[in-house]
Every structure is written in C-alpha cells, then in structure tokens.
Amino acid sequence: SQTVRKISLNGDVSTVAGKANEKGNNDGVGSDARFTWLVVTACDATGNVYLYDTHYEGLSFDAIRKIDANGVVSTLKDIPQKIRQFRGDTTPYFALGNTAIAINDSGDLYIANDDSPSAIYRVSTAGALTRLAGGISYSETNESGKGAGFLSPVSIAIDKGGTIYVADKHNSIIRKITPAGMVTTFAGAPLRITDNLFEGAEAISTDKQGNAYVADAENHIVCKITPDGATTTLAGQARKAGYADGASAFFNAPSGITTDGTGNVYVADKGNHVIRKITSAGIVSTLAGKAGSTGSADGTGDAARFDDQGRLWLLGRREAASGGLFP
C-alpha cells in the first residue's frame, strides 16, 4: 500500500507516513510523503527509521529514505549513487537490485546488495562508504573481505556486539560476519534442503541473548538459531502453508521478523495478511489483521487490514511501549 505503519504491542495499527495506493518520491511530513516501492526498513537508537525505496515503472529512483521521530520524511539519494560509483558504474540510474539494510548501535548503516555481484557495505555516520565483504563472485565462499561470496543476501541483522547476520537466500544458508569482515556459515547447508535447513530465508533478526530468528517464506516456518548455530523450528509446519494459531501453528510465506527484548518474536505473515506473535515457548497468536482479508485500514487487532506486508522491525528504543513498523 506504499505506507509505513506502526504496530503497538497491543495490536494497534497506525500509519506513520505515506498514503495508501499512491506512489511517488516526494518528501514531507506523514501523509504528505510518497514512496515508490518500499522493500526494507531499519531503525536506529534514536528512533529514526530508514527505508530502501526502489524504482518503479521506469522511474530512475533508488534511495534510502529516512523518517525522523516527528514523522518527517527525507531522501538520501547519495548512498545508492556512492555504491554504484564504488563499483565503477557512472550511469545516472540508481537501481541496485535486491537490497537489505540494518543499523548498529553507533548509527552506522549496513547494506546487503545483490548486484554485480552481492556485497555487504558499511556507511559510517560521517557518510564514508566501505565494502565490508563480498563483491567479487556469486558463491558460498567463506573468506575475509572481498574474498567472500554471497548469493542473494535478502536480509541483514546486527547483534549488540556488532556481529552481522545475513540471510543468504539462494545459498540456503545464514552467514555470520565479524566487524572486521570475516565471513563464515552460521547455519544451514549450501543448496541442500532438509526440514531444519532453509529454503526461502526472507528475513532475519536477533535477540539480546545472541539467538537469531529466521522467517523462511518457502518452508512456511520460523526458525531459531542459538549462538552455537543449532537450528530448530520455533513455529510453523515445514512446507505446509496455512493459518492457525496456538502450539501447532501454520504460516503462509512469513517474510518479516523482529523481537521485543523479552523473548517474544513478531512475524509478518505475508500470505495470510496478518502480523503474528510467537512466545519463547512457540505459542502463536495473531497480533493484528484478519487472515484472508486485505486492505489498508488502521485499527486495533483484527480491525486492521494489510495488503502486502514486507519486513517487520521493532521501534522499542523510541517508546516506553515498544512498537513495530513495516512498509
């Protein structure tokens, strides 16, 4: 619906910026702003939200958009341009392919970009761009810096210690990157699929204990990975799409994920058009939206409607009562 919306922990949904079903690239406050095609979001420690807004219908426009704590939307076009220039591409077209973003506690922005070939970039708070890892070949190579290879890094998360986790979708693995750029395989096995590995890892998040959580859209499950790399299914039934809450829950293409710091996991269940909550014991409930019903209505619980939820991120640092948002 081309809007950024926020969900409180009691399931209250409100629109932060943009206007449903109206595309554009103008900045502004709240509903005066327009977005072209929102892909991913991230938020920093002070409550600023960053979004990757990709081109549509021939419009040469890829940019990082920013929403501050007052709902003011601005555009950071220079970041995609810097990445293209870094690769030696001087064309004015800004499209970068699949892009994922994350922010560490210091405010540095990390970008996982699936283009020519995949690489992980770091943008410092001063605006300096460096390539942290990848960029030489599409592969599953574990190495330091540009010697590493990725194959469609679609989501990225950073833990409290600065370690980066990447959902390397088409390699069917989760990668781990040290702050110095050393890449290893954290979980999964490349290009081999079993019930406890990954088929369509769309989104990744971490918690305070160092666990990682993966929304596997094609397997219709949510996985938990402990700090030592042990992987289990937290919720959902492998390769079985559906909708059911409880201890034996079903999902339909879960595509976004976050945690709240108290052991709960929140999932954008894209195929069901709802936001789900998973307790640490694996009990699933529906936080907002109504399964099978689409739309753009704000409201509380099943009164809210969603068209095409993408990723889901937490805004807990910004408010006493933690909330979430997604495009």
N, C-alpha and C positions, 0 to 999 in steps of 0.2 A: 504493500500500500504506500511505499515511499515515505513512511513516517518513522520517527524514533519514539518509542513508547516505553514507559516505565511501569514496573510491576512492584508493588509493595509486598511484604511478606504475608499480608492477609489477603492477597489476590486482587488488590485494587489496581486497575489499569488506567493510565492516563497518557495522553500524547504530549511529548516534550517539544518536538519540532517537526516541521513539515506538514503537508496537507495530503490526506488520503487521495490516491489516484491522480495526483497532479505532479508531473515530472518537471525538472528544471535544475538550474545550477546557481540560483541567486542566494546570497547570504541574507541574514536578517534575524529577527527575534521570533522564536516559537513558530507559529503557523505561517509567518511571512516567508520563512525559508523554504527552499525547494531542493530536492535531491533527485539524482538521475537514476541510479540503481545501486542501492546500498548492499554491501557484501559482508563486511565485518565491522565490529566495534571493539573498543578497549577504553578503559578509564584510568586516570592517574590518581595519585594520592590526594590531590586537592579537589577532585570532583569534576575535572574537565573530561569530556568524552570525545574520543577520536573515532572517526568512521572512514572506511575506504569506500569512495563513491566512484563507480566505474562508468564508462561511456555507454551511450545508447543511441540507436537509430542514426549512426554515422557522426554523432557529436564527438569531436576530438577532446574529450574531457575525462581524465582520470585524476583524482586528487584525494588528499587526506582532508576531511572536513573536521572541524572542531566545534563542540558545543560547550560553552562555559557554564558555570554554576547558575548563571542568570538566564540561561536559555538562548544566548546569543550564538549564532552560527557563523563561522568564518571559514575561509578556504586556504589550505596550504598546498598550492599547486607545485611549489618548488621541489617538494620531496620526490614525486614521480619523475620530474624533469632531471633531478640530480642523479637518480638511479639510471636513467637512460643514457645520460652523458657519461656516467661512470663506466658504462659498457661500450662507449664509443659510438652511440647512436645519436645522431644530431637532428633527426626528423622532429617536427613540431608535435607529432601525435603522441599523446601521453599514455596510451593503453599499456598496461603492464601484465596482463593475463591474470591468473588467479593470485590473489594477494591476501595475506593474513597479517594482522598486527597485534602487538602486545606492548605493554609499558611496564618498566621495572619501578621499584620504589623511589629511585632517584629521578625519574621522569624521562629516562632515555627510551626512545621508541625503537622497537624491533619489527622488521618487516620480512615476512617469508614470501618470496616472489617466485612464481612458477613461470619463468620466461627466460629463455636464451642463455643457459638453462637455469634450473632452480638455484636460488641462493638465499641466504639469510643476511640481511643488512641491519646495521645499527645507526640510528640518527641520535646524536647527543643532544642534550638540552641547548647547546650552543648552535646546533644545526649542522655539525660536521657529520658527513656520511662515510662509513667504512663498511667493507664486506666482512662479515664475521666468519661465514662458512659457505662452501659450495660455489657454484658458478662456472665450473669447468665442464662437467659432464652430468647427464641424467643417469644416475646409478644409485646403488645402495652402499657405496664405498664409505667406510668409516675412516676418517683421517682428520688432520687438523687443518683449519682454514679452507683455502680454495681447493685443497685436495679431496675434500669430502664431496659426496654426491647425494642428490635428493631426486625424488620422482613425484611431483605434485604435493608439496607441503601446504596443506589446506588450512591448518590451524596451528597456533603457537601460544604457549603459556610460559610464564616465568615464576619460579618459586621465590621464597623470601631470601634465599642465599644467592640469587642471581642465575641459577641454572635454568636453561631454556629447554622446553619440551616441544617437540614438533610432531603433529600427526602427518606422517609421510604416506599419504593415502594410497598411491598406486604402487608403492613398495610393500604395502600391507604391514607396516611396522611403525612403532613410535620411536623417535630419535631423541637423544639427550645431548645437549651442547653445553660445555662449560663456559664460563665468562671469557675464557681465553680462546674459545673457538674449537675445542676438541670435540668431535662428533663420535658418538657410539650408538649402538642399537640398544634401546632401553627395554623394549618388549615387542613380542611378535616375531615372526619369521618371514623373511622376504618372499613374496609371491607364492606363499604356501598358506592355505586356509584350513583351519580347524575351528571347532566351536569356541576355543579360548584365544584365538588369534583374531586378526582384523581383516575385514573385507571392504568396509567403506568408512573408515575413521574420518568423520567430518569435523569434529571439534574436540578440544582437549582443555582441561582445567586442572588446577592443583589446589590442595588444601594446606592448612598450617602444619600438618604432620608430615608433609612431604609425599603424600599419596597423589597420584594422578588419576583423572577420570576421563573416559573417552566415550563420546557418543558415536556409535557405529551404525550409520544410517542403513547400510545394506544388510547388515545382520539383524537390525531392529533391536539392538541391545545396548545397555550402558555397562561399561567395564570399569573396574577399579584395579589400579596397579600400585602395589606397595613400593616403598623406596628401594627394595632389592629386586624389583622387576617382576615379582609374582603377580600374575593376572587372573582375575576371577570375574564372573558375570555378576554385577551388582543387582541388575533388574532387567526384565525382558526375557523373551524366548527366542533363542537363536534361529534366524531365518524364518520366523513366523511373525508376519505383520498382523496387527490387530489393536484393539483398545480394551483395556481392563485395568482397574486399579487393584491395590492390595499386594499380598505377598507373592502372587503369581501373575504379575502384571504383563501386559503386552504394549508394545510401542509400534509406531509406524514411521520409519525413517527419522529417528531422532537426530537433529542437526545442530544443536547448540547446547552448551553445558556450562554451569558455574557452580560454585559452592558458597556457603554463607558463613563459614568460620566456626560453626557449631556442629558440624557433622552432616548437615543436610546438603543434598545435591539437587539442582534445578535443571530441567531439561526442556528445550524447545522441541516438542514432538510435532514435527512439521507435517507429516501425513495426516495426523489427527486434528491439526489446527488448535492445539492446546499447549499450555505450559504445565509440566508435571513436577512434582516434588518427590524426592526419594530420601527416606531417612537412612541413618547409618546401618539399620537392620535390614534395609532393602524393601521397606514398605512404601508403596507408591500411591500418591493421591493426585488429583487434578487441582492445580492452584488457580488457573484462570482459563477461560474459553470453554466452548462446548464442542465435544467431539463430533466431527462431520458437518459443523456449521461454520461458514466463512463470513467475513465482513471486516469492518474496521471500527466497530463500536467500542468506545471505552466503557468502563463499568467495573463492578466487583464480581469475582468468581465467574460463574457460567453466564453472566450477563455480557461479558466482554466477548469480542469476536476478533479473529485473526485470519488474515489471508495467506501469508507466506512467511511465517517466522523463519529467520535465519539463525544466526548465533545468539547467544544469551549471555549477558555479563552482569556482574554484581556491582552495585554502587554503594556498598556498605560503608566505605570510608567517608562518604559525603553526608550521611544522615545518621541520626541516632537509631532509627528504624531502617534496617537495610532494605534496599530495593533492587530491582533489576531493570535492564532495558534491552531492547533488541530492535532491529530495523523492521 
